[in-house]
Amino acid sequence: MKLLVILVVLFIVAYALWQKWQRIPPQTKQLWGAIFGMAGAMRQAKKQAKQNGGFSAKAPVTSSGLMLPCATCGLHVPQGEGVSVGGQFYCCAEHVK
């Protein structure tokens, strides 16, 4: 009996919310959709970053200099050990096109 009362109350609340949702203008619904969509995208990005070991907004710095990514393979090497050609940075001479 207690379960039946709880189900009836939940149904009444759900029905009232559904009726109220029907009276909301479409622009407001789109706004809520965009808000929840952005929140979901941010949550997914955080989850993916955590799985990939995190990410940093700044380039890492070592004792031998700034770590830069190779334009060909993406490997991060110290700036002093790589090759810079035409504004592009490469980890070795073999990756220079």
MOPAC internal coordinates of N, CA, C and O (Angstrom, degrees):
PM7 1SCF
backbone

  N    0.0000 0     0.00 0     0.00 0    0    0    0
  C    1.4436 1     0.00 0     0.00 0    1    0    0
  C    1.5335 1   110.39 1     0.00 0    2    1    0
  O    1.2310 1   121.35 1   138.39 1    3    2    1
  N    1.3376 1   115.02 1   -41.61 1    3    2    1
  C    1.4580 1   120.21 1  -179.73 1    5    3    2
  C    1.5315 1   110.20 1   -62.12 1    6    5    3
  O    1.2310 1   120.03 1   138.54 1    7    6    5
  N    1.3247 1   117.56 1   -41.46 1    7    6    5
  C    1.4526 1   122.59 1   178.71 1    9    7    6
  C    1.5280 1   110.93 1   -63.53 1   10    9    7
  O    1.2310 1   120.23 1   140.86 1   11   10    9
  N    1.3024 1   117.17 1   -39.14 1   11   10    9
  C    1.4582 1   121.52 1   179.19 1   13   11   10
  C    1.5274 1   111.11 1   -64.39 1   14   13   11
  O    1.2310 1   120.30 1   138.78 1   15   14   13
  N    1.3147 1   117.03 1   -41.22 1   15   14   13
  C    1.4694 1   121.18 1   178.39 1   17   15   14
  C    1.5298 1   109.61 1   -64.28 1   18   17   15
  O    1.2310 1   120.19 1   136.49 1   19   18   17
  N    1.3189 1   117.24 1   -43.51 1   19   18   17
  C    1.4656 1   121.10 1   179.31 1   21   19   18
  C    1.5276 1   110.30 1   -62.13 1   22   21   19
  O    1.2310 1   120.22 1   136.49 1   23   22   21
  N    1.3398 1   117.18 1   -43.51 1   23   22   21
  C    1.4604 1   120.92 1   178.95 1   25   23   22
  C    1.5223 1   111.78 1   -63.46 1   26   25   23
  O    1.2310 1   119.85 1   139.99 1   27   26   25
  N    1.3210 1   117.88 1   -40.01 1   27   26   25
  C    1.4713 1   121.47 1   178.86 1   29   27   26
  C    1.5278 1   109.94 1   -65.04 1   30   29   27
  O    1.2310 1   120.09 1   136.02 1   31   30   29
  N    1.3215 1   117.43 1   -43.98 1   31   30   29
  C    1.4662 1   120.99 1   179.03 1   33   31   30
  C    1.5283 1   110.12 1   -62.79 1   34   33   31
  O    1.2310 1   119.86 1   136.09 1   35   34   33
  N    1.3322 1   117.88 1   -43.91 1   35   34   33
  C    1.4618 1   121.08 1   177.81 1   37   35   34
  C    1.5222 1   111.35 1   -62.18 1   38   37   35
  O    1.2310 1   120.18 1   140.04 1   39   38   37
  N    1.3264 1   117.25 1   -39.96 1   39   38   37
  C    1.4542 1   121.13 1   178.31 1   41   39   38
  C    1.5270 1   110.75 1   -63.81 1   42   41   39
  O    1.2310 1   120.01 1   137.26 1   43   42   41
  N    1.3224 1   117.59 1   -42.74 1   43   42   41
  C    1.4640 1   121.23 1  -179.98 1   45   43   42
  C    1.5272 1   110.48 1   -64.06 1   46   45   43
  O    1.2310 1   120.19 1   136.74 1   47   46   45
  N    1.3162 1   117.24 1   -43.26 1   47   46   45
  C    1.4634 1   121.24 1   178.83 1   49   47   46
  C    1.5260 1   110.41 1   -64.26 1   50   49   47
  O    1.2310 1   120.47 1   135.41 1   51   50   49
  N    1.3387 1   116.71 1   -44.59 1   51   50   49
  C    1.4642 1   120.55 1   179.19 1   53   51   50
  C    1.5213 1   110.88 1   -62.37 1   54   53   51
  O    1.2310 1   120.12 1   138.15 1   55   54   53
  N    1.3060 1   117.38 1   -41.85 1   55   54   53
  C    1.4663 1   121.23 1   179.39 1   57   55   54
  C    1.5302 1   111.00 1   -64.47 1   58   57   55
  O    1.2310 1   120.24 1   138.57 1   59   58   57
  N    1.3362 1   117.15 1   -41.43 1   59   58   57
  C    1.4619 1   120.93 1   178.77 1   61   59   58
  C    1.5273 1   110.82 1   -64.15 1   62   61   59
  O    1.2310 1   120.33 1   138.11 1   63   62   61
  N    1.3346 1   116.97 1   -41.89 1   63   62   61
  C    1.4580 1   120.27 1   177.68 1   65   63   62
  C    1.5285 1   111.44 1   -65.15 1   66   65   63
  O    1.2310 1   120.39 1   140.90 1   67   66   65
  N    1.3198 1   116.87 1   -39.10 1   67   66   65
  C    1.4633 1   121.40 1   179.05 1   69   67   66
  C    1.5248 1   110.20 1   -64.24 1   70   69   67
  O    1.2310 1   120.19 1   137.27 1   71   70   69
  N    1.3280 1   117.25 1   -42.73 1   71   70   69
  C    1.4590 1   121.14 1   178.10 1   73   71   70
  C    1.5326 1   110.85 1   -62.71 1   74   73   71
  O    1.2310 1   120.55 1   138.34 1   75   74   73
  N    1.3173 1   116.55 1   -41.66 1   75   74   73
  C    1.4640 1   120.42 1   178.87 1   77   75   74
  C    1.5207 1   110.18 1   -66.46 1   78   77   75
  O    1.2310 1   119.66 1   141.13 1   79   78   77
  N    1.3242 1   118.25 1   -38.87 1   79   78   77
  C    1.4678 1   122.99 1   179.03 1   81   79   78
  C    1.5281 1   110.68 1   -62.73 1   82   81   79
  O    1.2310 1   119.81 1   145.65 1   83   82   81
  N    1.3226 1   117.97 1   -34.35 1   83   82   81
  C    1.4609 1   121.45 1  -179.82 1   85   83   82
  C    1.5236 1   112.18 1   -65.91 1   86   85   83
  O    1.2310 1   119.66 1   153.78 1   87   86   85
  N    1.3382 1   118.25 1   -26.22 1   87   86   85
  C    1.4658 1   122.05 1  -177.99 1   89   87   86
  C    1.5213 1   113.05 1   -89.83 1   90   89   87
  O    1.2310 1   119.78 1   173.49 1   91   90   89
  N    1.3256 1   118.02 1    -6.51 1   91   90   89
  C    1.4626 1   121.39 1  -179.10 1   93   91   90
  C    1.5385 1   108.49 1   -77.21 1   94   93   91
  O    1.2310 1   119.61 1   -43.70 1   95   94   93
  N    1.3458 1   118.34 1   136.30 1   95   94   93
  C    1.4654 1   120.48 1   179.26 1   97   95   94
  C    1.5345 1   111.72 1   -64.36 1   98   97   95
  O    1.2310 1   120.18 1   -28.26 1   99   98   97
  N    1.3403 1   117.27 1   151.74 1   99   98   97
  C    1.4744 1   120.98 1  -177.47 1  101   99   98
  C    1.5256 1   113.60 1   -59.15 1  102  101   99
  O    1.2310 1   119.52 1   146.62 1  103  102  101
  N    1.3325 1   118.52 1   -33.38 1  103  102  101
  C    1.4652 1   120.34 1  -179.86 1  105  103  102
  C    1.5263 1   111.10 1   -63.37 1  106  105  103
  O    1.2310 1   120.73 1   142.24 1  107  106  105
  N    1.3178 1   116.22 1   -37.76 1  107  106  105
  C    1.4624 1   120.09 1   179.00 1  109  107  106
  C    1.5250 1   110.37 1   -68.06 1  110  109  107
  O    1.2310 1   120.59 1   140.97 1  111  110  109
  N    1.3317 1   116.48 1   -39.03 1  111  110  109
  C    1.4641 1   120.14 1   177.08 1  113  111  110
  C    1.5238 1   110.77 1   -63.20 1  114  113  111
  O    1.2310 1   120.78 1   139.89 1  115  114  113
  N    1.3479 1   116.12 1   -40.11 1  115  114  113
  C    1.4568 1   119.80 1   178.04 1  117  115  114
  C    1.5188 1   111.04 1   -65.25 1  118  117  115
  O    1.2310 1   120.43 1   141.27 1  119  118  117
  N    1.3269 1   116.79 1   -38.73 1  119  118  117
  C    1.4600 1   120.70 1   177.61 1  121  119  118
  C    1.5215 1   110.75 1   -61.97 1  122  121  119
  O    1.2310 1   120.50 1   133.78 1  123  122  121
  N    1.3325 1   116.66 1   -46.22 1  123  122  121
  C    1.4648 1   119.76 1   178.51 1  125  123  122
  C    1.5251 1   110.72 1   -63.13 1  126  125  123
  O    1.2310 1   120.34 1   141.61 1  127  126  125
  N    1.3325 1   116.95 1   -38.39 1  127  126  125
  C    1.4622 1   120.22 1   177.24 1  129  127  126
  C    1.5139 1   111.35 1   -62.55 1  130  129  127
  O    1.2310 1   120.27 1   138.51 1  131  130  129
  N    1.3378 1   117.10 1   -41.49 1  131  130  129
  C    1.4605 1   120.80 1   178.50 1  133  131  130
  C    1.5225 1   111.21 1   -65.74 1  134  133  131
  O    1.2310 1   120.25 1   138.95 1  135  134  133
  N    1.3280 1   117.12 1   -41.05 1  135  134  133
  C    1.4681 1   120.79 1   179.52 1  137  135  134
  C    1.5262 1   110.54 1   -62.48 1  138  137  135
  O    1.2310 1   120.66 1   131.31 1  139  138  137
  N    1.3434 1   116.34 1   -48.69 1  139  138  137
  C    1.4631 1   119.10 1   179.97 1  141  139  138
  C    1.5261 1   111.40 1   -67.61 1  142  141  139
  O    1.2310 1   120.16 1   146.77 1  143  142  141
  N    1.3334 1   117.30 1   -33.23 1  143  142  141
  C    1.4620 1   120.27 1   176.83 1  145  143  142
  C    1.5157 1   112.42 1   -65.04 1  146  145  143
  O    1.2310 1   120.49 1   136.60 1  147  146  145
  N    1.3440 1   116.66 1   -43.40 1  147  146  145
  C    1.4645 1   120.04 1   178.16 1  149  147  146
  C    1.5250 1   110.94 1   -66.57 1  150  149  147
  O    1.2310 1   120.47 1   140.80 1  151  150  149
  N    1.3246 1   116.71 1   -39.20 1  151  150  149
  C    1.4644 1   119.47 1   178.33 1  153  151  150
  C    1.5235 1   110.37 1   -63.38 1  154  153  151
  O    1.2310 1   120.40 1   139.10 1  155  154  153
  N    1.3211 1   116.85 1   -40.90 1  155  154  153
  C    1.4624 1   120.18 1   177.72 1  157  155  154
  C    1.5155 1   112.15 1   -65.37 1  158  157  155
  O    1.2310 1   120.28 1   139.94 1  159  158  157
  N    1.3387 1   117.07 1   -40.06 1  159  158  157
  C    1.4601 1   120.54 1   178.47 1  161  159  158
  C    1.5269 1   111.16 1   -65.39 1  162  161  159
  O    1.2310 1   120.49 1   139.28 1  163  162  161
  N    1.3384 1   116.67 1   -40.72 1  163  162  161
  C    1.4650 1   119.88 1   177.91 1  165  163  162
  C    1.5230 1   110.86 1   -65.19 1  166  165  163
  O    1.2310 1   120.66 1   139.82 1  167  166  165
  N    1.3245 1   116.34 1   -40.18 1  167  166  165
  C    1.4695 1   120.60 1   178.90 1  169  167  166
  C    1.5221 1   110.31 1   -63.46 1  170  169  167
  O    1.2310 1   120.68 1   138.06 1  171  170  169
  N    1.3404 1   116.30 1   -41.94 1  171  170  169
  C    1.4663 1   120.49 1   179.79 1  173  171  170
  C    1.5277 1   110.66 1   -66.74 1  174  173  171
  O    1.2310 1   120.10 1   140.65 1  175  174  173
  N    1.3390 1   117.42 1   -39.35 1  175  174  173
  C    1.4620 1   120.69 1   178.81 1  177  175  174
  C    1.5212 1   111.11 1   -64.53 1  178  177  175
  O    1.2310 1   120.45 1   138.25 1  179  178  177
  N    1.3395 1   116.74 1   -41.75 1  179  178  177
  C    1.4677 1   120.05 1   177.12 1  181  179  178
  C    1.5206 1   111.02 1   -62.55 1  182  181  179
  O    1.2310 1   120.86 1   137.24 1  183  182  181
  N    1.3289 1   115.95 1   -42.76 1  183  182  181
  C    1.4624 1   120.73 1  -179.00 1  185  183  182
  C    1.5252 1   110.12 1   -64.08 1  186  185  183
  O    1.2310 1   120.46 1   137.11 1  187  186  185
  N    1.3290 1   116.72 1   -42.89 1  187  186  185
  C    1.4559 1   120.81 1  -179.46 1  189  187  186
  C    1.5265 1   110.83 1   -67.88 1  190  189  187
  O    1.2310 1   120.11 1   140.93 1  191  190  189
  N    1.3409 1   117.40 1   -39.07 1  191  190  189
  C    1.4597 1   120.62 1   178.13 1  193  191  190
  C    1.5238 1   110.85 1   -64.59 1  194  193  191
  O    1.2310 1   120.59 1   141.68 1  195  194  193
  N    1.3221 1   116.48 1   -38.32 1  195  194  193
  C    1.4581 1   120.27 1   178.88 1  197  195  194
  C    1.5286 1   110.76 1   -65.61 1  198  197  195
  O    1.2310 1   120.29 1   141.59 1  199  198  197
  N    1.3395 1   117.06 1   -38.41 1  199  198  197
  C    1.4577 1   121.50 1   178.89 1  201  199  198
  C    1.5277 1   111.37 1   -68.52 1  202  201  199
  O    1.2310 1   120.56 1   147.46 1  203  202  201
  N    1.3437 1   116.54 1   -32.54 1  203  202  201
  C    1.4646 1   121.03 1  -178.96 1  205  203  202
  C    1.5204 1   112.76 1   -87.86 1  206  205  203
  O    1.2310 1   120.10 1  -172.67 1  207  206  205
  N    1.2929 1   117.42 1     7.33 1  207  206  205
  C    1.4586 1   120.89 1   178.60 1  209  207  206
  C    1.5126 1   113.78 1    88.88 1  210  209  207
  O    1.2310 1   119.94 1  -165.67 1  211  210  209
  N    1.3029 1   117.72 1    14.33 1  211  210  209
  C    1.4562 1   121.26 1   177.64 1  213  211  210
  C    1.5154 1   112.25 1    86.61 1  214  213  211
  O    1.2310 1   121.38 1    -9.61 1  215  214  213
  N    1.3176 1   114.96 1   170.39 1  215  214  213
  C    1.4442 1   120.56 1   178.00 1  217  215  214
  C    1.5109 1   108.47 1  -140.47 1  218  217  215
  O    1.2310 1   120.95 1   -22.46 1  219  218  217
  N    1.3117 1   115.79 1   157.54 1  219  218  217
  C    1.4513 1   120.73 1  -178.38 1  221  219  218
  C    1.5210 1   109.30 1  -123.26 1  222  221  219
  O    1.2310 1   120.44 1   -39.30 1  223  222  221
  N    1.3187 1   116.76 1   140.70 1  223  222  221
  C    1.4568 1   120.98 1   179.43 1  225  223  222
  C    1.5249 1   110.96 1   -76.34 1  226  225  223
  O    1.2310 1   120.00 1   155.35 1  227  226  225
  N    1.3276 1   117.61 1   -24.65 1  227  226  225
  C    1.4535 1   121.42 1  -179.38 1  229  227  226
  C    1.5233 1   109.87 1  -105.84 1  230  229  227
  O    1.2310 1   120.87 1   -28.76 1  231  230  229
  N    1.3234 1   115.94 1   151.24 1  231  230  229
  C    1.4594 1   120.55 1   174.91 1  233  231  230
  C    1.5229 1   108.46 1   -72.06 1  234  233  231
  O    1.2310 1   119.63 1   -41.71 1  235  234  233
  N    1.3276 1   118.31 1   138.29 1  235  234  233
  C    1.4632 1   120.20 1   179.96 1  237  235  234
  C    1.5238 1   111.51 1   -68.03 1  238  237  235
  O    1.2310 1   120.98 1   -33.29 1  239  238  237
  N    1.3268 1   115.74 1   146.71 1  239  238  237
  C    1.4555 1   121.60 1   179.41 1  241  239  238
  C    1.5217 1   108.32 1  -118.48 1  242  241  239
  O    1.2310 1   121.10 1   -48.63 1  243  242  241
  N    1.3282 1   115.50 1   131.37 1  243  242  241
  C    1.4603 1   120.57 1   176.60 1  245  243  242
  C    1.5185 1   108.77 1  -112.49 1  246  245  243
  O    1.2310 1   120.58 1    -0.21 1  247  246  245
  N    1.3238 1   116.49 1   179.79 1  247  246  245
  C    1.4586 1   120.00 1   179.86 1  249  247  246
  C    1.5276 1   111.15 1   -67.97 1  250  249  247
  O    1.2310 1   120.13 1   156.93 1  251  250  249
  N    1.3420 1   117.37 1   -23.07 1  251  250  249
  C    1.4654 1   119.85 1   179.88 1  253  251  250
  C    1.5242 1   112.55 1   -95.60 1  254  253  251
  O    1.2310 1   119.44 1  -173.27 1  255  254  253
  N    1.3250 1   118.68 1     6.73 1  255  254  253
  C    1.4621 1   120.52 1   174.60 1  257  255  254
  C    1.5111 1   113.05 1   129.23 1  258  257  255
  O    1.2310 1   121.44 1     6.49 1  259  258  257
  N    1.3129 1   114.86 1  -173.51 1  259  258  257
  C    1.4543 1   123.81 1  -178.68 1  261  259  258
  C    1.5289 1   109.90 1   -72.36 1  262  261  259
  O    1.2310 1   120.29 1   -43.61 1  263  262  261
  N    1.3255 1   117.04 1   136.39 1  263  262  261
  C    1.4656 1   122.02 1   177.40 1  265  263  262
  C    1.5234 1   108.30 1   -85.80 1  266  265  263
  O    1.2310 1   119.96 1   -57.11 1  267  266  265
  N    1.3246 1   117.68 1   122.89 1  267  266  265
  C    1.4592 1   122.77 1  -179.17 1  269  267  266
  C    1.5256 1   110.04 1  -121.22 1  270  269  267
  O    1.2310 1   120.29 1   -32.79 1  271  270  269
  N    1.3438 1   117.06 1   147.21 1  271  270  269
  C    1.4648 1   119.80 1   178.70 1  273  271  270
  C    1.5234 1   111.34 1   -82.71 1  274  273  271
  O    1.2310 1   120.92 1   -34.98 1  275  274  273
  N    1.3183 1   115.85 1   145.02 1  275  274  273
  C    1.4600 1   122.27 1   176.21 1  277  275  274
  C    1.5246 1   108.45 1   -72.32 1  278  277  275
  O    1.2310 1   120.14 1   -42.38 1  279  278  277
  N    1.3385 1   117.33 1   137.62 1  279  278  277
  C    1.4608 1   121.69 1  -179.84 1  281  279  278
  C    1.5272 1   111.48 1   -70.08 1  282  281  279
  O    1.2310 1   119.47 1   160.01 1  283  282  281
  N    1.3219 1   118.62 1   -19.99 1  283  282  281
  C    1.4661 1   121.62 1  -179.00 1  285  283  282
  C    1.5234 1   112.34 1   -93.38 1  286  285  283
  O    1.2310 1   120.39 1   126.22 1  287  286  285
  N    1.3230 1   116.87 1   -53.78 1  287  286  285
  C    1.4687 1   119.65 1  -173.26 1  289  287  286
  C    1.5280 1   113.77 1  -107.57 1  290  289  287
  O    1.2310 1   119.61 1   165.38 1  291  290  289
  N    1.3309 1   118.35 1   -14.62 1  291  290  289
  C    1.4566 1   121.09 1   178.55 1  293  291  290
  C    1.5208 1   114.49 1    85.73 1  294  293  291
  O    1.2310 1   119.74 1   179.85 1  295  294  293
  N    1.3161 1   118.10 1    -0.15 1  295  294  293
  C    1.4612 1   121.87 1   179.20 1  297  295  294
  C    1.5240 1   110.08 1   -66.53 1  298  297  295
  O    1.2310 1   119.92 1   -46.06 1  299  298  297
  N    1.3251 1   117.76 1   133.94 1  299  298  297
  C    1.4652 1   121.92 1   178.45 1  301  299  298
  C    1.5289 1   108.69 1   -89.23 1  302  301  299
  O    1.2310 1   121.00 1   -56.44 1  303  302  301
  N    1.3194 1   115.69 1   123.56 1  303  302  301
  C    1.4692 1   121.60 1   177.06 1  305  303  302
  C    1.5236 1   108.16 1  -131.75 1  306  305  303
  O    1.2310 1   120.00 1   -22.80 1  307  306  305
  N    1.3426 1   117.61 1   157.20 1  307  306  305
  C    1.4651 1   119.67 1   177.27 1  309  307  306
  C    1.5283 1   110.71 1   -60.46 1  310  309  307
  O    1.2310 1   120.78 1   -34.42 1  311  310  309
  N    1.3061 1   116.11 1   145.58 1  311  310  309
  C    1.4559 1   121.97 1  -175.92 1  313  311  310
  C    1.5268 1   111.16 1   -59.14 1  314  313  311
  O    1.2310 1   120.10 1   144.77 1  315  314  313
  N    1.3145 1   117.42 1   -35.23 1  315  314  313
  C    1.4613 1   121.43 1  -179.15 1  317  315  314
  C    1.5191 1   113.72 1   -71.59 1  318  317  315
  O    1.2310 1   119.49 1   158.93 1  319  318  317
  N    1.3317 1   118.58 1   -21.07 1  319  318  317
  C    1.4639 1   121.58 1  -177.95 1  321  319  318
  C    1.5251 1   113.14 1   -95.43 1  322  321  319
  O    1.2310 1   119.82 1   166.80 1  323  322  321
  N    1.3259 1   117.96 1   -13.20 1  323  322  321
  C    1.4544 1   121.19 1  -177.37 1  325  323  322
  C    1.5162 1   112.61 1   -94.35 1  326  325  323
  O    1.2310 1   121.57 1     4.15 1  327  326  325
  N    1.3448 1   114.60 1  -175.85 1  327  326  325
  C    1.4579 1   121.99 1  -179.65 1  329  327  326
  C    1.5243 1   107.92 1  -120.34 1  330  329  327
  O    1.2310 1   120.44 1   -49.33 1  331  330  329
  N    1.3311 1   116.76 1   130.67 1  331  330  329
  C    1.4536 1   121.44 1   178.56 1  333  331  330
  C    1.5195 1   108.74 1  -112.93 1  334  333  331
  O    1.2310 1   120.60 1   -60.77 1  335  334  333
  N    1.3555 1   116.47 1   119.23 1  335  334  333
  C    1.4584 1   121.89 1  -178.49 1  337  335  334
  C    1.5211 1   108.77 1  -133.41 1  338  337  335
  O    1.2310 1   120.50 1   -56.11 1  339  338  337
  N    1.3253 1   116.64 1   123.89 1  339  338  337
  C    1.4599 1   121.59 1   175.86 1  341  339  338
  C    1.5189 1   114.08 1    57.58 1  342  341  339
  O    1.2310 1   119.97 1  -143.18 1  343  342  341
  N    1.2981 1   117.67 1    36.82 1  343  342  341
  C    1.4560 1   121.17 1   179.23 1  345  343  342
  C    1.5245 1   113.67 1    82.65 1  346  345  343
  O    1.2310 1   119.58 1   175.83 1  347  346  345
  N    1.3152 1   118.41 1    -4.17 1  347  346  345
  C    1.4610 1   123.23 1   177.51 1  349  347  346
  C    1.5239 1   109.39 1  -102.58 1  350  349  347
  O    1.2310 1   120.66 1   -33.48 1  351  350  349
  N    1.3258 1   116.34 1   146.52 1  351  350  349
  C    1.4644 1   121.50 1   178.98 1  353  351  350
  C    1.5200 1   109.72 1  -110.11 1  354  353  351
  O    1.2310 1   120.54 1   -46.50 1  355  354  353
  N    1.3322 1   116.57 1   133.50 1  355  354  353
  C    1.4664 1   122.30 1  -179.45 1  357  355  354
  C    1.5154 1   109.08 1  -126.17 1  358  357  355
  O    1.2310 1   120.77 1   -30.03 1  359  358  357
  N    1.3441 1   116.14 1   149.97 1  359  358  357
  C    1.4603 1   120.00 1  -178.08 1  361  359  358
  C    1.5374 1   111.76 1   -76.58 1  362  361  359
  O    1.2310 1   120.09 1   154.66 1  363  362  361
  N    1.3350 1   117.44 1   -25.34 1  363  362  361
  C    1.4662 1   120.86 1   179.40 1  365  363  362
  C    1.5296 1   109.03 1  -153.27 1  366  365  363
  O    1.2310 1   120.76 1   -11.67 1  367  366  365
  N    1.3215 1   116.15 1   168.33 1  367  366  365
  C    1.4666 1   121.00 1  -177.85 1  369  367  366
  C    1.5333 1   111.68 1   -68.25 1  370  369  367
  O    1.2310 1   119.86 1   153.48 1  371  370  369
  N    1.3335 1   117.88 1   -26.52 1  371  370  369
  C    1.4647 1   120.85 1  -179.11 1  373  371  370
  C    1.5325 1   112.07 1   -67.59 1  374  373  371
  O    1.2310 1   120.07 1   155.35 1  375  374  373
  N    1.3301 1   117.48 1   -24.65 1  375  374  373
  C    1.4683 1   120.23 1  -178.41 1  377  375  374
  C    1.5207 1   112.84 1   -87.14 1  378  377  375
  O    1.2310 1   119.60 1   172.81 1  379  378  377
  N    1.3323 1   118.37 1    -7.19 1  379  378  377
  C    1.4610 1   121.41 1   177.01 1  381  379  378
  C    1.5232 1   108.03 1   -70.12 1  382  381  379
  O    1.2310 1   120.80 1   -52.91 1  383  382  381
  N    1.3172 1   116.08 1   127.09 1  383  382  381
  C    1.4708 1   119.61 1  -176.55 1  385  383  382
  C    1.5057 1   111.72 1   -82.34 1  386  385  383
  O    1.2310 1   120.10 1   180.00 1  387  386  385

